[in-house]
Amino acid sequence: MSTLNVGTLKNNGSAVDFPNGVTVGGGDIVQGYTVSNTEPGSPSTGDLWWNASTSVLKQYLGGAFREIGLNVFDILNLSNWSYQRQISIGSKTSNLTDCYFKPDGTKLYVSGWGSESAIYQYNLSTAWDLSTATYFGKGITNSPASHPQSIYFRSNGLVVMLTDNNDDRVYQFHLSTAWNITTLSFSGKWFSTANQEVHPDSLWFKDDGLRFYVLGQGQDTVYQYSLSTAWVINSSGTNTAYPQTSFSISSQETAPRGLTFSDDGLNMYIIGSSNNKIYRYTLSTAWWVNTSTYSGDSLSISGNVRGLFLDDAFEHVYVVKDTGEYVSQYDIAQS
């Protein structure tokens, strides 16, 4: 087990007294922990688990239990990510815009437009490993979305939301078979962002479907919307989405292309093409962008960037590049 230091734990600034035989800095402030042979259910960020079968202490960070030797700041800080591999999508589209993964990492979806406007699906034989991706099929978005920019899937794989910056809208599509993009069809529902953003390049949803976020190059601002009905942006021709608040990122980026959040809503990541960088922001109140502060943390990316995706466990980040139409994979260096 790695040598431990007081600073490795995200514990509201407190020191931690670990199980028998494991001490940190002589501290005597105790954080409760679970002792069991199996992973505890329904954990919260920061929870400790002593795996009795392996005698390893882990903490729940970024959607997964991790050995204490890898601290939360290592996971979140972009400087600890490094390039691994990439896959070319150039044979499918000449204007690659975004990517999204099924939560288990076995399916990749990319959006693009050119001779056709579509979402393309690749299946991965090894989860999260782009080198194992094979093409599966496509769903056409031409009508009504001729310039699909950003895509987001509901966790059940039956709803796809996408932005189109050609007509300033968020469109709602359905899949008749979960996660099978060839069964894609337009639901007839859409929402206009024109009153806030005329070029909606990026889209992200809170996982309960009651809040979503749009970012574009018109205002260089993240706009937050609420939904009166989860996962429904329009009902019988009546908007069910309402603007709530916003946050400007123009001090860092004037050509924003991608947006994503950590699963706890306390970290927001922006990618842009004016500097070809990813930027990290911290939120003092989860999922409220008006409480955002730039962390000073950024990562330079080679190539002309477009979309951005991070997996829930913060082990992989994927960047869409329209120079050669690639999806590139970056992984954290685990200790």
C-alpha positions as CSV (number, residue, x, y, z in Angstrom):
1,M,0.0,0.0,0.0
2,S,1.2,3.5,-0.8
3,T,2.7,5.7,1.9
4,L,-0.1,8.0,3.1
5,N,0.0,11.7,3.8
6,V,-2.6,13.8,5.5
7,G,-3.2,15.8,2.4
8,T,-4.3,12.8,0.3
9,L,-7.8,12.8,1.7
10,K,-10.7,15.0,0.7
11,N,-12.2,15.3,4.2
12,N,-13.1,18.9,4.8
13,G,-9.6,19.7,5.9
14,S,-9.6,17.1,8.7
15,A,-6.9,14.5,9.4
16,V,-8.0,10.9,9.4
17,D,-7.3,8.0,11.8
18,F,-7.2,4.8,9.7
19,P,-7.8,1.2,10.7
20,N,-5.3,-0.8,12.8
21,G,-1.8,-0.6,11.5
22,V,-2.4,2.4,9.2
23,T,-1.7,5.9,10.6
24,V,-1.4,9.3,9.1
25,G,0.5,12.1,10.6
26,G,-0.4,11.1,14.1
27,G,-3.8,12.6,13.7
28,D,-6.6,11.6,16.0
29,I,-9.6,13.0,14.2
30,V,-11.6,10.0,13.0
31,Q,-13.7,9.8,9.8
32,G,-16.2,6.9,9.8
33,Y,-15.4,4.0,7.4
34,T,-17.0,0.8,6.4
35,V,-15.3,-2.5,7.0
36,S,-16.4,-5.3,4.7
37,N,-15.3,-7.8,2.1
38,T,-17.6,-6.3,-0.6
39,E,-17.9,-2.8,-1.8
40,P,-20.5,-0.7,0.1
41,G,-23.7,0.2,-1.8
42,S,-24.9,3.8,-2.5
43,P,-21.7,5.6,-1.4
44,S,-21.2,9.3,-1.4
45,T,-18.1,11.2,-2.4
46,G,-15.4,11.0,0.3
47,D,-16.7,7.8,1.9
48,L,-14.0,5.4,3.2
49,W,-14.0,1.6,2.8
50,W,-11.6,-0.8,4.4
51,N,-11.6,-3.9,2.2
52,A,-11.2,-6.6,4.8
53,S,-10.4,-9.3,2.2
54,T,-7.4,-7.4,0.8
55,S,-6.5,-5.1,3.7
56,V,-6.7,-2.0,1.4
57,L,-8.2,1.3,2.3
58,K,-10.2,3.0,-0.4
59,Q,-12.2,6.2,-0.8
60,Y,-15.1,7.0,-3.1
61,L,-13.9,9.6,-5.5
62,G,-15.1,10.5,-9.0
63,G,-17.7,7.7,-9.2
64,A,-15.5,4.8,-7.9
65,F,-13.7,3.5,-4.9
66,R,-10.0,4.1,-5.2
67,E,-6.9,3.3,-3.2
68,I,-6.0,6.2,-0.9
69,G,-2.6,6.5,-2.6
70,L,-4.4,8.2,-5.5
71,N,-5.9,11.3,-4.1
72,V,-8.9,13.3,-5.3
73,F,-6.7,16.1,-6.6
74,D,-4.7,13.7,-8.7
75,I,-7.9,12.5,-10.3
76,L,-9.4,16.0,-11.0
77,N,-6.2,17.9,-12.0
78,L,-5.8,17.9,-15.7
79,S,-2.0,18.0,-15.5
80,N,-2.1,14.3,-14.5
81,W,-3.7,13.2,-17.8
82,S,-1.7,11.8,-20.7
83,Y,-2.4,10.9,-24.3
84,Q,-3.0,7.2,-25.0
85,R,-4.5,6.5,-28.4
86,Q,-7.0,7.7,-31.0
87,I,-9.5,6.5,-33.6
88,S,-10.2,8.1,-37.0
89,I,-13.8,8.9,-38.0
90,G,-12.8,10.5,-41.3
91,S,-14.4,7.8,-43.4
92,K,-17.8,8.6,-41.9
93,T,-17.9,12.4,-41.7
94,S,-15.9,15.4,-42.8
95,N,-17.1,17.6,-39.9
96,L,-16.8,15.6,-36.6
97,T,-18.3,17.5,-33.7
98,D,-18.8,15.5,-30.5
99,C,-18.7,12.1,-28.8
100,Y,-20.5,10.2,-26.1
101,F,-20.1,6.8,-24.4
102,K,-22.5,4.3,-23.0
103,P,-21.9,4.3,-19.2
104,D,-20.2,0.9,-19.3
105,G,-17.7,2.1,-21.9
106,T,-18.7,-0.5,-24.5
107,K,-20.3,1.8,-27.1
108,L,-19.0,5.1,-28.6
109,Y,-21.2,7.6,-30.4
110,V,-19.9,10.4,-32.6
111,S,-21.8,13.2,-34.3
112,G,-21.0,14.9,-37.6
113,W,-22.3,16.5,-40.7
114,G,-21.2,16.9,-44.3
115,S,-22.7,14.7,-47.1
116,E,-25.1,13.5,-44.4
117,S,-25.9,14.5,-40.8
118,A,-25.8,11.6,-38.4
119,I,-24.7,10.0,-35.2
120,Y,-22.4,7.1,-35.7
121,Q,-22.0,4.1,-33.3
122,Y,-18.9,2.1,-32.6
123,N,-18.8,-1.0,-30.4
124,L,-15.8,-1.6,-28.1
125,S,-14.8,-5.2,-27.3
126,T,-12.7,-3.8,-24.3
127,A,-14.5,-1.1,-22.4
128,W,-13.1,2.4,-22.8
129,D,-10.3,1.2,-25.1
130,L,-10.5,3.0,-28.5
131,S,-8.2,0.5,-30.1
132,T,-10.9,-2.2,-29.8
133,A,-13.7,-0.1,-31.5
134,T,-15.5,-1.4,-34.6
135,Y,-18.1,0.4,-36.6
136,F,-21.8,-0.7,-36.0
137,G,-24.2,1.7,-37.7
138,K,-25.7,5.2,-37.9
139,G,-28.8,7.2,-37.1
140,I,-29.6,10.0,-39.6
141,T,-30.4,13.4,-38.1
142,N,-30.8,15.4,-41.4
143,S,-34.3,16.3,-40.6
144,P,-34.5,18.4,-38.5
145,A,-30.9,18.6,-37.3
146,S,-28.7,19.4,-40.3
147,H,-25.6,20.5,-38.3
148,P,-25.6,18.3,-35.1
149,Q,-23.0,19.7,-32.7
150,S,-23.3,18.1,-29.3
151,I,-25.0,14.8,-28.1
152,Y,-26.1,13.5,-24.8
153,F,-27.8,10.2,-24.0
154,R,-30.2,9.5,-21.2
155,S,-28.8,6.7,-19.0
156,N,-31.5,4.2,-20.2
157,G,-30.2,4.6,-23.8
158,L,-33.7,5.5,-25.1
159,V,-33.4,9.3,-25.4
160,V,-30.8,11.4,-27.3
161,M,-30.6,15.1,-26.9
162,L,-28.5,17.1,-29.5
163,T,-27.8,20.7,-30.3
164,D,-27.8,22.2,-33.8
165,N,-26.0,25.5,-34.1
166,N,-27.5,26.0,-37.6
167,D,-30.9,26.9,-36.1
168,D,-30.1,27.5,-32.5
169,R,-32.0,24.5,-31.1
170,V,-31.8,21.5,-28.8
171,Y,-33.6,18.5,-30.4
172,Q,-35.0,15.4,-28.6
173,F,-34.6,12.1,-30.4
174,H,-35.7,8.6,-29.3
175,L,-34.3,5.1,-29.8
176,S,-36.8,2.2,-30.1
177,T,-34.0,-0.2,-29.0
178,A,-31.8,1.1,-26.1
179,W,-28.3,2.1,-27.3
180,N,-28.9,1.0,-30.9
181,I,-28.4,4.1,-32.9
182,T,-29.9,2.6,-36.1
183,T,-33.3,2.8,-34.3
184,L,-33.0,6.6,-34.0
185,S,-36.0,8.8,-34.8
186,F,-37.0,12.4,-34.1
187,S,-39.6,12.9,-31.3
188,G,-41.0,16.1,-32.7
189,K,-39.8,18.0,-29.6
190,W,-37.3,20.9,-29.6
191,F,-36.3,23.9,-27.6
192,S,-34.8,27.2,-28.9
193,T,-31.7,28.7,-27.2
194,A,-31.7,31.8,-29.4
195,N,-32.6,34.1,-26.5
196,Q,-29.5,33.1,-24.7
197,E,-27.1,31.5,-27.2
198,V,-27.2,31.6,-31.0
199,H,-24.5,29.0,-31.6
200,P,-25.1,26.2,-29.1
201,D,-22.0,24.1,-29.6
202,S,-22.1,22.1,-26.3
203,L,-24.8,20.3,-24.2
204,W,-24.8,18.5,-20.9
205,F,-27.6,17.2,-18.6
206,K,-27.8,16.6,-14.9
207,D,-28.4,12.9,-14.5
208,D,-31.9,13.3,-13.1
209,G,-33.0,15.0,-16.4
210,L,-34.3,18.1,-14.6
211,R,-31.5,20.5,-15.6
212,F,-29.4,21.0,-18.6
213,Y,-26.5,23.3,-19.7
214,V,-25.7,24.9,-23.1
215,L,-22.5,26.6,-24.1
216,G,-21.6,28.3,-27.4
217,Q,-19.4,30.7,-29.2
218,G,-22.0,33.5,-29.4
219,Q,-21.8,34.5,-25.8
220,D,-18.9,32.3,-24.4
221,T,-21.2,31.6,-21.5
222,V,-22.6,28.4,-19.9
223,Y,-26.4,28.7,-19.6
224,Q,-28.3,26.6,-17.1
225,Y,-31.9,25.6,-17.8
226,S,-34.5,23.8,-15.6
227,L,-37.1,21.3,-16.9
228,S,-40.6,21.0,-15.4
229,T,-40.7,17.4,-16.6
230,A,-37.5,15.3,-16.5
231,W,-36.1,14.6,-20.0
232,V,-38.9,16.4,-21.8
233,I,-37.9,19.7,-23.4
234,N,-41.2,20.4,-25.1
235,S,-44.8,19.1,-24.5
236,S,-47.5,19.5,-27.1
237,G,-45.8,22.5,-28.5
238,T,-45.2,24.2,-25.1
239,N,-41.7,24.7,-23.8
240,T,-41.0,22.9,-20.6
241,A,-37.4,24.3,-20.3
242,Y,-36.7,27.6,-18.5
243,P,-33.4,29.6,-18.1
244,Q,-32.1,29.6,-14.5
245,T,-28.7,31.2,-14.4
246,S,-25.4,31.5,-16.3
247,F,-21.6,31.7,-16.0
248,S,-19.1,33.4,-18.4
249,I,-15.9,31.5,-19.4
250,S,-14.7,34.3,-21.7
251,S,-11.7,35.1,-19.5
252,Q,-10.3,31.6,-20.5
253,E,-11.9,30.7,-23.8
254,T,-13.5,32.6,-26.6
255,A,-14.3,29.7,-28.9
256,P,-15.8,27.0,-26.6
257,R,-16.5,23.7,-28.2
258,G,-17.2,21.2,-25.4
259,L,-18.7,20.9,-21.9
260,T,-18.9,18.2,-19.3
261,F,-19.4,17.9,-15.5
262,S,-18.1,15.5,-12.8
263,D,-20.9,13.1,-11.6
264,D,-21.3,15.1,-8.4
265,G,-21.7,18.4,-10.2
266,L,-18.9,20.0,-8.3
267,N,-16.4,20.2,-11.3
268,M,-17.1,21.6,-14.8
269,Y,-14.8,21.1,-17.7
270,I,-14.7,23.2,-20.9
271,I,-12.7,22.7,-24.1
272,G,-12.2,25.4,-26.7
273,S,-10.4,25.9,-30.0
274,S,-9.0,29.4,-29.4
275,N,-6.3,27.9,-27.3
276,N,-6.9,24.2,-27.8
277,K,-7.1,23.6,-24.1
278,I,-9.4,21.9,-21.5
279,Y,-10.2,24.1,-18.5
280,R,-11.5,23.0,-15.1
281,Y,-13.9,25.0,-12.9
282,T,-15.1,24.2,-9.4
283,L,-18.7,24.8,-8.2
284,S,-19.3,25.7,-4.6
285,T,-22.9,24.5,-5.0
286,A,-23.3,21.3,-7.0
287,W,-24.9,21.8,-10.5
288,W,-25.3,25.6,-10.1
289,V,-23.0,27.2,-12.7
290,N,-23.3,30.7,-11.1
291,T,-21.2,29.3,-8.2
292,S,-18.3,28.4,-10.6
293,T,-14.7,29.5,-10.2
294,Y,-11.8,28.8,-12.6
295,S,-9.4,26.5,-10.8
296,G,-6.3,27.6,-12.7
297,D,-6.0,24.0,-14.0
298,S,-5.8,23.4,-17.8
299,L,-4.5,20.9,-20.3
300,S,-3.1,21.7,-23.8
301,I,-4.4,19.5,-26.6
302,S,-2.7,19.1,-30.0
303,G,-5.0,19.5,-33.0
304,N,-8.1,21.6,-33.6
305,V,-10.5,20.5,-30.8
306,R,-14.2,20.1,-30.8
307,G,-16.1,17.9,-28.3
308,L,-15.2,16.5,-24.9
309,F,-16.3,13.5,-22.8
310,L,-15.1,12.2,-19.3
311,D,-16.2,8.9,-17.9
312,D,-17.9,8.8,-14.5
313,A,-14.9,7.2,-12.8
314,F,-12.5,9.9,-14.1
315,E,-10.2,7.3,-15.6
316,H,-10.5,8.4,-19.2
317,V,-11.1,11.6,-21.1
318,Y,-11.9,11.8,-24.8
319,V,-11.4,14.7,-27.1
320,V,-12.9,15.2,-30.6
321,K,-10.6,16.8,-33.1
322,D,-11.7,18.0,-36.5
323,T,-8.1,18.0,-37.8
324,G,-8.2,14.6,-39.5
325,E,-11.6,13.8,-37.7
326,Y,-10.2,11.9,-34.7
327,V,-11.4,10.9,-31.2
328,S,-8.4,10.9,-28.9
329,Q,-8.1,9.2,-25.6
330,Y,-6.3,10.5,-22.5
331,D,-5.9,8.5,-19.3
332,I,-4.9,9.5,-15.8
333,A,-1.6,8.1,-14.5
334,Q,-2.7,5.9,-11.7
335,S,-0.3,5.3,-8.8
